Amino acid sequence: MKNNFFPLIPMVNEARVQADTPNLAPGVIALVNDTRLTGATYNESLTQFSVGYRDPENLLAAADYIAPPVPVSRRFDWKKTDNVKDFLTETDDERAIGAGFKRVEYSGTEQQAKTRNRGLKYILDRDEDGGATTEEQIVAMLQQRIIRNKYRRAITALAAVAAGDAAIFNTTTQPDELIKAALATAQLETGIYPNRGLIGLAAWNLRSAAYAGADKAGAFAGLTKNAATVAGDLFLDDLRVDKAIYQSGANAKSRIVPQSFFGFHGRDGLMKDDPSTLKQFYTPADGKRWRVLRKLTGDGDKFVEIVVEHYEIIVATSPIGVARLNVTAV
């Protein structure tokens, strides 16, 4: 489907999102009251559309990259491992004749959590449907906004793990070497070398400017490296440059990822207790990651109430081992 609905339905500033009330006006995005979410309002076709929808910026993949998704029940337990014991060593693990092997024990802190029901809704005047605005377009708009919210929560959780150190990227420094040193330090905290990297566009541009203006051997080579090549040099599986923004004020936009570099641990297909910096625990709704609810409302059923919802919580499952550099030019 063409992404042509954005000029038709302007995104509403976060400060203007309304709480749920019985008399919401058409064209308003609102938070969801769970008393409206019933099986009778579930819409299969719109749900299937939401499952197949891909937002233009692919922010869901970006959120999954930082906080790998793990399916769980609404209430679940997970274990925060004492990873110190994973790296203990013995100078002698030999079993003597007639004796048993040395006994070791592994422990971890049991945690309890519950996925949270998140969603937004939109009231559509039925006279608009089938014209400039369709129900599929409404679903896509709501889903894109929910995904952007999810991505911001993931970045906030990642940033909360480590305050980071200041790093200067200019012609007198070697940005990639500073990043490499931060990654090595992070490994000494957990024993696991970070395998994924994320750098904000502003920080990446300072890195490029540092190599572009340096009058020394190797500077041009550093300038011409793309993110994949830099990832290999840093011993990372992947390095992503983030360009996403959000509406931070009535007339202002801000970058979701700050002027920083983050190195962390994550991989696809994680189980509940596998090691990672963040996890995105989610509960499937009717077997799917998203669910769309639809019902007629208002005088003469002139309005269509459309809700996009999901169940999710983003958790820092390892509160150490993040390499973070807060980048400046001076």
C-alpha positions in Angstrom: 0.0 0.0 0.0 1.2 3.5 -0.8 2.0 5.6 2.3 -0.2 8.5 1.1 -2.2 9.0 4.2 0.2 11.3 6.2 -0.9 14.6 4.5 -4.5 13.7 4.9 -4.4 12.9 8.7 -1.8 15.1 10.4 0.0 13.6 13.3 -1.1 15.0 16.6 1.4 16.4 19.1 1.9 14.1 22.1 0.8 16.8 24.5 -2.6 16.9 22.7 -3.4 13.2 22.9 -6.6 13.0 24.9 -7.7 10.7 27.6 -10.6 8.3 26.7 -14.1 9.8 27.2 -17.5 8.7 26.0 -17.9 11.7 23.7 -14.6 11.9 21.7 -14.8 14.1 18.6 -14.0 12.6 15.2 -10.4 13.1 14.0 -8.9 12.9 17.5 -6.3 10.4 18.6 -6.9 9.2 22.1 -5.6 6.8 24.7 -7.5 3.6 25.1 -9.9 2.8 27.9 -9.8 -1.0 28.4 -13.6 -1.1 29.0 -14.0 -0.6 25.2 -11.8 -3.6 24.3 -14.1 -6.6 24.0 -14.1 -9.6 21.8 -17.2 -8.3 20.0 -15.2 -5.4 18.6 -12.3 -7.5 17.3 -11.8 -7.0 13.5 -10.0 -9.8 11.7 -9.4 -8.0 8.4 -7.9 -4.9 9.9 -5.8 -7.0 12.3 -4.4 -8.9 9.3 -3.6 -5.6 7.7 -1.8 -4.4 10.8 0.3 -7.6 11.0 1.5 -7.1 7.4 2.0 -3.4 7.7 5.5 -2.0 7.5 6.1 1.5 8.6 8.1 3.7 6.2 11.0 4.2 8.6 11.0 0.5 9.7 11.1 1.6 13.3 9.7 -1.7 14.5 12.8 -3.4 13.2 14.9 -0.7 14.9 13.1 -1.3 18.3 13.5 -5.1 17.9 17.2 -4.6 17.2 17.7 -2.8 20.5 15.2 -4.8 22.6 14.7 -8.2 21.0 11.1 -9.4 21.2 10.3 -12.4 23.4 6.8 -13.9 23.6 5.5 -14.5 27.1 2.1 -14.8 29.0 0.6 -11.6 30.5 2.2 -12.4 33.9 5.6 -14.0 33.8 8.9 -14.6 35.6 12.3 -14.0 34.3 15.8 -14.5 35.9 18.5 -11.8 36.2 21.6 -14.0 36.0 24.6 -13.5 38.3 27.0 -13.5 35.3 30.1 -13.3 37.5 29.7 -17.1 38.0 29.8 -17.7 34.3 33.5 -16.6 34.2 34.9 -18.2 37.4 37.7 -20.6 36.8 39.5 -23.3 38.8 43.1 -24.1 38.8 42.3 -27.7 39.4 39.1 -29.4 38.2 40.5 -32.9 38.3 38.5 -35.6 40.1 40.5 -37.9 42.5 39.9 -41.6 42.5 37.0 -42.4 44.8 36.0 -38.8 45.1 33.4 -36.7 43.4 33.7 -33.7 41.1 33.9 -30.2 42.7 30.4 -28.8 42.9 29.5 -25.4 41.5 26.2 -23.6 41.8 24.6 -21.0 39.6 22.0 -18.6 40.9 20.1 -15.6 39.7 17.5 -13.1 41.0 14.0 -14.2 40.1 11.9 -11.3 38.7 8.2 -11.0 38.2 6.6 -8.8 35.6 3.4 -8.2 33.6 3.1 -7.0 30.0 1.2 -3.8 29.6 -1.7 -3.2 27.4 -0.8 -0.3 25.1 -2.8 1.3 22.3 -4.4 4.3 20.6 -7.7 4.9 19.0 -9.2 7.1 16.4 -12.9 8.2 15.7 -13.7 8.2 12.0 -16.8 9.8 10.6 -18.3 7.2 8.3 -18.9 9.9 5.6 -15.1 10.1 5.3 -14.6 6.4 4.9 -14.0 5.3 1.3 -12.9 8.8 0.2 -9.7 10.5 1.2 -9.5 8.5 4.4 -9.9 4.8 4.8 -9.9 2.5 7.8 -6.7 0.9 6.7 -5.1 4.3 6.6 -6.2 5.0 10.1 -4.8 1.6 11.3 -1.5 2.4 9.6 -1.3 5.9 11.1 -2.1 4.6 14.6 0.4 1.7 14.3 3.2 3.9 13.1 2.6 6.2 16.1 2.5 3.3 18.5 5.8 1.9 17.0 7.5 5.3 17.4 6.4 5.3 21.0 7.8 1.8 21.4 11.1 2.8 19.8 11.4 5.9 22.1 10.8 3.6 25.2 13.6 1.3 24.0 16.1 4.1 23.5 15.1 5.5 26.9 15.7 2.1 28.6 19.0 1.6 26.8 20.2 5.1 27.8 19.2 4.5 31.4 21.6 1.5 31.7 24.7 3.7 31.3 25.1 7.5 31.7 28.2 7.2 29.4 31.5 9.0 29.1 32.2 12.2 27.2 34.1 11.7 23.9 35.5 14.3 21.5 35.3 13.5 17.8 37.4 16.0 15.9 40.6 16.1 13.8 42.8 15.5 16.8 41.2 12.3 17.9 40.5 8.8 16.4 36.7 8.3 16.9 36.7 4.6 16.0 39.5 3.9 18.5 37.6 5.7 21.2 34.6 3.5 20.5 36.7 0.4 20.4 38.1 1.2 23.9 34.6 1.8 25.3 33.5 -1.6 23.9 36.5 -3.3 25.5 35.7 -1.7 28.9 32.1 -2.8 28.6 33.3 -6.4 28.1 35.1 -6.3 31.4 31.9 -5.5 33.2 29.9 -8.5 32.0 32.4 -10.8 30.4 30.4 -10.5 27.1 31.7 -8.2 24.3 28.9 -6.1 23.0 27.8 -7.4 19.6 25.5 -4.6 18.4 26.1 -0.9 18.0 23.8 2.1 17.5 25.0 5.6 16.8 22.9 8.7 16.4 23.1 10.6 13.1 24.6 13.7 14.8 27.4 11.6 16.3 28.0 9.8 13.0 28.3 13.1 11.3 30.9 14.3 13.8 32.8 11.1 13.2 32.8 11.7 9.5 33.8 15.4 10.0 36.7 14.3 12.2 38.2 12.0 9.5 37.4 14.5 6.7 39.3 17.3 8.3 42.3 15.3 9.6 45.5 15.7 7.7 47.1 12.4 8.5 47.5 8.9 7.0 44.5 6.8 7.2 42.0 9.6 7.7 40.5 9.3 4.2 40.1 5.5 4.7 38.2 6.2 7.9 36.0 8.8 6.2 35.0 6.4 3.4 34.0 3.5 5.6 30.3 2.7 5.8 28.6 1.5 8.9 29.0 -2.2 8.0 32.7 -1.8 7.5 33.1 0.2 10.8 31.1 -2.6 12.5 33.7 -5.2 11.3 36.6 -3.0 12.5 34.9 -2.7 15.9 34.2 -6.5 16.2 30.5 -5.8 16.2 27.9 -8.0 14.4 26.1 -4.9 13.2 26.2 -1.1 13.6 23.2 1.1 12.8 23.1 4.8 12.2 19.8 6.2 13.4 18.0 9.1 11.8 14.6 8.9 13.4 12.9 12.0 14.9 9.8 12.8 16.9 7.7 15.9 17.6 9.1 17.3 20.8 7.1 20.5 20.8 4.4 22.4 19.0 7.0 23.7 16.5 10.0 21.5 17.2 11.3 18.1 16.3 14.1 16.2 18.0 16.2 13.1 17.3 15.1 10.0 19.1 18.7 8.8 19.5 20.9 11.4 21.2 24.3 12.5 19.9 25.8 9.3 21.3 27.2 5.8 20.5 25.8 2.7 22.2 27.3 -0.7 22.2 25.2 -3.5 23.8 24.3 -7.2 23.6 21.4 -8.6 21.7 20.4 -11.2 19.2 17.3 -12.5 17.4 15.3 -15.5 18.7 16.0 -15.0 22.3 14.4 -17.1 25.0 13.1 -15.5 28.3 16.3 -16.0 30.3 18.9 -15.7 27.5 21.6 -13.0 28.0 20.9 -9.6 26.5 21.0 -5.9 27.5 17.3 -5.3 26.9 14.3 -7.5 26.1 10.9 -6.6 24.7 8.5 -9.0 26.4 5.2 -9.2 24.5 2.1 -11.2 24.8 0.5 -12.3 21.6 -3.2 -11.1 21.2 -5.1 -13.9 19.5 -1.8 -15.3 18.3 -0.7 -12.0 16.7 1.6 -9.2 17.8 -1.1 -6.6 17.1 -4.9 -6.5 17.4 -7.3 -4.1 15.8 -10.7 -3.4 17.4 -13.6 -1.7 15.5 -17.1 -0.7 16.4 -19.8 1.7 15.3 -20.8 4.5 17.8 -22.5 7.8 18.0 -26.0 8.9 16.8 -27.2 6.6 14.1 -23.8 4.7 14.2 -22.3 7.5 12.2 -18.8 7.1 13.7 -16.3 4.3 13.5 -14.1 3.8 16.6 -10.8 2.1 15.6 -8.3 0.9 18.2 -4.9 -0.6 17.6 -3.5 -2.4 20.7 -0.7 -4.7 21.9 0.8 -6.1 25.1 4.4 -5.3 25.8 7.0 -4.2 28.4 10.7 -3.3 27.7 13.0 -4.4 30.5 16.7 -3.9 31.1 17.6 -7.6 31.8 21.3 -6.8 32.2 21.9 -3.4 33.9 25.6 -3.3 33.1 27.8 -3.8 30.1 26.6 -1.0 27.8 29.3 1.0 26.1 28.1 4.6 25.7 29.9 7.6 24.5 28.3 11.1 24.5 29.9 12.8 21.6 30.9 16.4 21.1 33.3 18.1 18.7 35.2 20.1 21.4 
